[in-house]
Amino acid sequence: MIIAQISDCHVMNEADHPHNLQLQDAVARINSMKQRPDAVAITGDINGGDDLTPYDQAAIILGKLEMPFYVIPGNHDDRDALRQTFDQRGYMQDNFIQYGISHHDVRIIALDTAVTGESYGHLCEERLRWLSIKLAEDYESPTVIIMHHPPYESGILSMDGTRCYEGDALAPILKQSPNIERVMCGHLHRPTFAWFGGTIAGTCPSTAFHVAADLLNPEENLPHAEEDNPAFQLHYWSGSRMVTHQVSVAKRN
Ligand SMILES: [Fe+2]
């Protein structure tokens, strides 16, 4: 099984905005792969505008994906708008946008780390309890967790201030489940990997713009990396292990 991961699309109202065009290119690339991904995980920050109108554009672009896709909210998203735009399959029924998808070869568990009106991520008792119960349903099948905010510090200080702060509570829950192959996050707008909760956690680059590896810089400005292309990832489950690849998309102006 192959799961493509698209993150932080930051779709805008203008149909020809570079963010939209780059996302279109990513979607076209995924659709045209000889070995097409079986599913696409879209790990938050679909909206890039100041209001909710870009979801119409996002629906058009992401609606072209020729395989099932699963979305979770990022800090720029609105839960109600996500439900209205993408929940034709009815998997976003809970208060939070958390769900388990079990009919693929790899189980996908979506966690909702968004906090309305805030940039940082949070996993409250309710969300963590839900995860424990969901994981306990199946300790055998290969499983990935998708969530927007990474639960670990990256060293990019301006981003670490808005990470998911409940890493210490999340890690022991993940450790109880021996079948978690990945924790797939977004938010950082650049690729990272870290050992976390007894598995490999990582962040997927953005299809909109890249953040620089400006480590341990105390300045608060978000360091854009103009020289780096947008990208998405492919998580290939071979039957015995998961291998992650990264695919770049050309920058549009
Ligand atoms: Fe983002």
Residues whose N, C-alpha, C, O or C-beta is under 5 A from the ligand:
A	BS01	LIG	D8 D45 H187
